[in-house]
């Protein structure tokens, strides 16, 4: 199945956005060039495997948005964290029978993103 291999997150306040995502998901940020307001993002999957990379940069227009689904071990746990760290839940946890659970949230920069939890399969 295709997977996200890179994503860019627009931000009005890069430090606030970095703080939100590093606290929520444990993502690591690296600034490759001091002259640019751009950060590379290193991610890990729910089981510790290497995840897709991305970038965080200054928003260029009011309509600039991103939407990606982030795999988490528990949608319920992360919905609590989203609100704790200043985000909002736009669509509560919703079951997709045979597949998993999803929810849609808004971060501190007014970017929508999804949370996804695979359904546990019995062997």
N, C-alpha and C positions, 0 to 999 in steps of 0.2 A: 504494500500500500504506500502511496506517496506520503511524504512527511514534510513538515516545514523545515527548511534548511537555513533560512535567514529571515529576520524580521527587523523592521525599524520602528521605533516608538518615538513619536513626536512629543516634545515636552515644552511647556512654558517655563518651567523651573527644573533644570536638569538635576540639581542636587536633591530636591524634594522627590523627584521621580526615582532617582537612584536609591534613596533611602527607603521608599515604599517597596520597590521590587527586591532589594537585597534583604529586607526584613521579612517580606512575605514568602519569597521562594528561595532565598539563599543565593541569588545570582551574584556573580562577580563582575565588576566593571573595570575596564582598563581604558585609559585615554591614550591612544596611539600617537597623537600629535598635540602638543601644547597649544598650537595656534588655532585649533579647531574645537568647537563645542560639540564634540562627537565622542561617544564611548562605545567600545566593543563590549558585547555581553557574552559571558560564558555560562552555559546552562548545564544542568544534569537532569536526567529522566527520573521517574519515581523510584527506580531500583538502583540508582547511582550511576547508570550508564551515561556516556557522553550524549548531550542533547544538542538541539539546533543552536547555532550561534545567531547573534543579532546585533543591533545597534540602537543607540539612544542619541537623538539629536534634537536641536532646537526646532520647534514647530515653525513652518514657513507660511502657513495660512490657516485661517480659522476653521476651514473645512477639512484639514488634513487629519485623517484618522487611521487607525489600524485595528484589526480584529484577528486574533489568533486564539486557538484553544490550547490551554496549558494542561498537560497531564499531571494529575495529583493523586496521591493514594486515597484521599477522602475529601469529596466535595464539601461535606458538612463541616469538617475541620477548617477548610480554607475559606468558606463563606464567613465563618466567625472571625478569622484573621483579617479578611478584607475589610470588614467594618471596624475592627479594632485599630487598624492602621490608617484609617481615613478614607477608605473606598466605600462604594455602595453596591448593593445587590440589585440588579435590574430585573433579572428573571431567576426565581428560586430554583433549587435543585429539581431537575426533571428527569424521570427515568425514560430511557430508550430501551424497551424490552429486548433482551438478547444481545445488547451492545454495552450499555453502561449508563452513566448519569452525567448530566451537564447542568451548568448554570451560567448566566451571563452577568458580568459585573462591570462597574465603572471605577477606574483608578483615580488617583488624586489629580491627574491631568485631564480628566474628562475623556479618556480613551476607553472604549468598550473592549472587553476581553472575555473569553470563555474559560471555564474550568471544566475539565473532562476527567472522569474516573471510569476506567475499564470495568466491565462486569466481571466478577470472579467466576471462572469456569471450573466446574468440578471435573476431575480426571476420571 
